[in-house]
Amino acid sequence: MASLNTLEPWLQPWANWIFRYGQSLDGRLVVTSARRSLADQIRLYNRYLHGESDIPAAPPGRSKHQIGQAFDLAQVGINPHDSRLLPWLGKWWMHYGGLYGGVKDPVHFGLR
């Protein structure tokens, strides 16, 4: 699994807070992505373009993941589009000024 420790240092406390809160509600919550390399972003973007993933990925060079300002969460065994936890966490994330991917990208937590 990915590590929130790869995020920008000033973002890590906030990301760790929302992750720990989510895990207190459902222990299946995991970090699936944080900072990404260019190669990882290209791979995910191509998967999305080819219909191999219904979770969108930004074009390489335009993802907050590449600069350590975004992370993805998911629950093991639950389709992210069916999760009730992710939107709940997203509301809290937005309450504190973050950007949540919403219905289209329910795993995405980042910055505006």
C-alpha positions in Angstrom: 0.0 0.0 0.0 1.0 3.6 -0.5 2.3 5.8 2.3 1.1 9.2 3.3 4.7 9.9 4.3 5.4 10.7 0.6 3.1 13.7 0.7 4.4 17.2 1.3 5.3 17.5 5.0 2.8 20.2 5.8 0.0 18.1 4.3 0.8 14.9 6.1 -0.8 15.7 9.5 -4.1 16.5 7.7 -4.0 13.4 5.5 -3.1 11.2 8.5 -6.0 12.7 10.5 -8.6 11.9 7.8 -7.1 8.4 7.3 -7.1 7.6 11.0 -10.6 8.9 11.4 -11.7 6.7 8.4 -10.0 3.7 9.8 -11.7 4.2 13.2 -15.0 3.8 11.2 -13.9 0.9 9.0 -10.6 -0.9 9.4 -10.7 -1.9 5.7 -9.7 1.6 4.7 -6.3 1.8 3.0 -4.2 4.4 1.2 -4.0 3.2 -2.4 -1.9 6.1 -3.8 -0.1 9.2 -2.6 2.9 10.8 -4.4 3.3 9.3 -7.9 6.2 9.1 -10.3 5.7 10.3 -13.9 5.7 6.7 -15.0 2.9 5.8 -12.5 0.9 8.7 -13.7 1.3 7.8 -17.3 0.3 4.2 -16.5 -2.9 5.3 -14.6 -3.8 7.9 -17.2 -3.5 5.3 -20.1 -5.6 2.8 -18.1 -8.3 5.4 -17.8 -8.1 6.4 -21.4 -8.4 2.8 -22.6 -11.4 2.1 -20.4 -9.5 -0.2 -18.0 -10.4 1.9 -15.0 -13.5 3.9 -14.2 -11.5 6.1 -11.7 -10.2 9.1 -13.6 -6.5 10.0 -13.7 -5.2 13.5 -14.7 -2.9 13.8 -17.6 0.8 13.4 -16.7 2.2 16.7 -15.5 -1.2 17.9 -14.3 -1.8 15.6 -11.3 -1.5 16.9 -7.7 -0.2 13.3 -6.9 3.0 14.0 -8.8 3.8 16.9 -6.4 2.7 15.2 -3.2 -0.5 17.1 -2.8 -3.1 14.4 -3.3 -3.8 10.9 -2.1 -6.4 8.2 -2.7 -8.2 6.1 -0.1 -10.3 3.0 -0.6 -11.9 0.2 1.4 -10.6 -3.3 0.7 -13.4 -5.4 -0.9 -15.8 -2.4 -1.6 -16.2 -0.8 -5.0 -15.3 2.9 -4.3 -18.4 4.0 -6.2 -20.6 2.0 -3.7 -18.8 3.3 -0.6 -20.7 5.3 2.0 -17.5 6.0 4.0 -15.5 7.8 1.2 -18.2 10.5 0.6 -18.5 11.0 4.4 -14.7 11.5 4.7 -14.8 13.7 1.6 -17.3 16.0 3.3 -14.9 16.4 6.3 -12.0 16.9 4.0 -13.8 19.7 2.2 -15.0 21.2 5.4 -11.3 21.8 6.3 -10.6 23.3 2.8 -9.5 20.2 0.8 -10.8 19.0 -2.5 -12.7 15.7 -2.8 -13.2 13.9 -6.0 -16.9 13.2 -5.4 -19.0 10.8 -7.3 -16.8 10.7 -10.4 -13.5 10.1 -8.4 -14.6 8.9 -4.9 -11.1 7.8 -3.9 -9.4 11.2 -4.4 -8.4 13.6 -1.7 -6.3 16.6 -2.5 -5.9 20.4 -2.5 -7.7 23.1 -4.5 
